[in-house]
Amino acid sequence: MVLVALAMVFIFVPTEANQGVIQRIFYFHVPVAWVSFLAFFVTFVAGIIYLAKRNLFWDIIASASAEIGLIFTTLVLITGSTWAHSEWNTWWVWDARLTASLVLWLIYVSYFIIRAFIGEDEHRARFAAVVGIIGFIDVPIVALAVQLAPTSHHPGGSIFQGGVKGFMLVTLLFSIAAFTVLYILLMVVGARIKENARELASLKEAMEEENHG
């Protein structure tokens, strides 16, 4: 699906009249932003369920999803800055949406710093869940930044106001679907790896205790 999306973006979709070729980054920028929101939403929900049930399975889901969200937020910042350099002649402006996206990235960097420095599983999961839940507050701020700050450099909701039509809209929607499927695949693989790692750590600890006994 990603290969088909690439073909649609670089071969079939028409070149935008005003921005030219650089506008094609739009078909990556929007889907990776969507996946980052989806990933942090899953982290948010899994964190709530973990705090309610104290089942480490939900901590695995939350952390696996947060990893993907952090990667995709990094891609949002990179693609956004690349597009900004072409359109605004600078790599960075303190635009409302760009700034909120950077804050979101920093929140989830702190999420993994907390996970790295807390050794005990239950404590780590509990503190990480709290950060993941609170951090999600920034997601709707990013999404609504243009409406909240009308002076934002970002364009308004052109997608939902008929600004993207025809094959351009089909390409965008297919790219969103492709990256969503990629997210699901990465989630399944990432959660399985984390579950296996946790089981191996438990087995190793049990063997060490048996040897000492």
C-alpha positions in Angstrom: 0.0 0.0 0.0 2.9 2.4 0.8 4.4 1.6 -2.6 1.1 2.3 -4.4 0.8 5.5 -2.4 4.3 6.6 -3.6 3.4 5.8 -7.2 0.2 7.9 -6.8 2.1 10.8 -5.3 5.0 11.0 -7.7 3.5 9.7 -11.0 -0.3 10.1 -11.1 -1.3 13.0 -8.9 -1.2 16.4 -10.7 1.3 19.1 -9.7 -0.3 21.8 -7.6 -0.6 25.1 -9.6 0.8 27.5 -7.0 3.4 25.6 -5.0 4.6 23.2 -7.7 6.4 20.0 -7.0 7.2 20.7 -3.3 3.4 20.4 -2.6 3.7 16.7 -3.0 5.1 16.5 0.5 1.5 17.2 1.6 0.6 13.6 0.8 3.2 12.5 3.4 2.9 15.3 5.9 -0.8 14.9 6.6 -0.8 11.1 6.9 2.2 11.0 9.3 0.5 13.7 11.4 -2.7 11.5 11.4 -0.7 8.4 12.5 1.0 10.4 15.3 -2.4 11.5 16.6 -3.7 8.0 16.4 -0.7 6.5 18.1 -0.9 9.0 21.0 -4.6 8.4 21.3 -3.9 4.6 21.7 -1.3 5.5 24.3 -3.9 7.7 26.1 -6.6 5.0 26.1 -4.1 2.2 27.1 -2.8 4.3 29.9 -6.3 4.8 31.3 -7.0 1.1 31.1 -3.7 0.3 32.8 -4.4 2.6 35.7 -7.8 1.0 36.1 -6.8 -2.6 35.7 -3.0 -2.6 36.6 -2.5 -5.1 33.8 1.0 -4.7 32.3 -0.3 -5.8 28.9 -1.8 -2.3 28.5 1.5 -0.7 29.4 3.1 -2.7 26.6 0.4 -1.4 24.2 0.9 2.1 25.4 4.7 2.1 25.1 4.7 0.4 21.7 2.2 3.0 20.4 4.1 5.9 21.9 7.3 4.8 20.2 5.5 4.9 16.8 3.9 8.2 17.7 7.3 9.7 18.6 8.8 8.5 15.3 5.9 9.9 13.3 5.9 13.2 15.1 9.6 13.5 14.2 8.6 12.9 10.6 5.9 15.6 11.0 8.5 18.1 12.1 10.9 17.1 9.4 8.4 17.2 6.5 6.8 20.4 7.9 10.1 22.2 8.2 11.1 21.1 4.6 7.8 22.4 3.3 8.2 25.6 5.3 11.6 26.3 3.9 10.2 26.2 0.4 7.0 28.2 1.2 8.2 30.6 3.9 12.0 30.7 3.0 12.9 29.5 6.5 13.2 26.1 8.2 11.3 27.2 11.3 8.8 29.8 12.4 7.1 29.9 15.8 3.8 29.1 14.1 1.1 27.9 16.5 0.8 24.4 15.0 4.6 24.0 14.6 5.2 25.1 18.2 2.4 22.8 19.5 3.9 19.9 17.5 7.3 20.5 19.0 5.8 20.6 22.5 4.0 17.3 21.7 7.4 15.8 20.6 9.1 16.9 23.8 6.2 15.5 26.0 6.7 12.0 24.5 10.5 12.3 24.7 10.0 12.9 28.4 7.6 9.8 28.4 10.6 7.6 27.4 13.0 9.4 29.7 10.7 8.4 32.6 10.5 4.8 31.3 14.3 4.7 31.0 15.0 5.9 34.6 12.4 3.9 36.5 13.4 0.3 36.9 10.5 -1.4 38.6 7.8 -2.4 36.1 4.7 -1.3 38.1 6.1 2.1 39.0 7.4 2.7 35.5 4.1 1.8 34.0 2.1 4.0 36.4 4.2 7.1 35.9 4.4 6.6 32.1 0.6 6.2 32.0 0.1 9.5 33.7 2.5 11.3 31.3 0.8 9.6 28.4 -2.6 10.7 29.5 -1.7 14.3 30.3 0.4 14.6 27.2 -2.5 13.7 25.0 -4.1 17.1 25.9 -1.7 18.6 23.4 -3.0 16.5 20.5 -6.3 18.5 20.0 -4.3 21.7 20.5 -2.1 20.7 17.6 -5.1 19.7 15.5 -7.0 22.9 16.2 -4.0 25.3 16.3 -5.0 27.1 13.1 -8.5 27.8 14.5 -7.2 28.8 17.9 -4.5 31.1 16.4 -6.0 32.7 13.2 -2.6 34.4 12.5 -1.0 31.0 12.1 1.1 30.5 8.9 -0.6 27.2 8.3 -3.5 27.2 5.9 -7.0 26.5 7.3 -9.1 23.4 6.9 -8.8 23.2 3.1 -9.2 19.5 3.0 -12.7 19.7 4.6 -13.6 22.9 2.7 -13.3 21.5 -0.8 -9.7 22.7 -1.3 -8.5 19.2 -2.1 -10.5 17.5 -4.8 -10.5 14.7 -7.4 -7.4 12.6 -7.7 -5.6 14.7 -5.2 -8.2 13.8 -2.5 -8.1 10.2 -3.5 -4.3 10.1 -3.3 -4.4 11.8 0.1 -7.0 9.4 1.5 -5.2 6.3 0.1 -1.9 7.6 1.7 -3.6 8.0 5.0 -5.0 4.5 4.8 -1.6 3.1 3.8 0.2 4.7 6.8 -2.6 3.6 9.1 -2.1 0.0 8.0 1.6 0.5 8.5 0.9 1.8 12.1 -1.2 -1.3 12.9 1.6 -3.6 11.6 4.3 -1.8 13.6 2.0 -1.9 16.7 1.5 -5.7 16.4 5.2 -6.4 15.9 6.3 -3.9 18.5 4.0 -5.2 21.2 5.0 -8.8 20.5 8.7 -7.9 20.8 8.0 -6.1 24.1 6.0 -9.0 25.4 8.7 -11.5 24.5 11.4 -9.3 26.1 9.3 -9.0 29.3 8.8 -12.8 29.4 12.6 -13.4 28.9 13.4 -10.9 31.6 11.0 -12.7 34.0 12.5 -16.1 33.1 16.0 -14.9 33.6 15.1 -13.4 37.0 13.5 -16.7 38.0 16.5 -18.7 36.9 18.9 -16.4 38.9 16.7 -16.8 42.0 16.8 -20.6 41.5 20.6 -20.6 41.1 21.0 -18.5 44.2 18.7 -20.7 46.1 
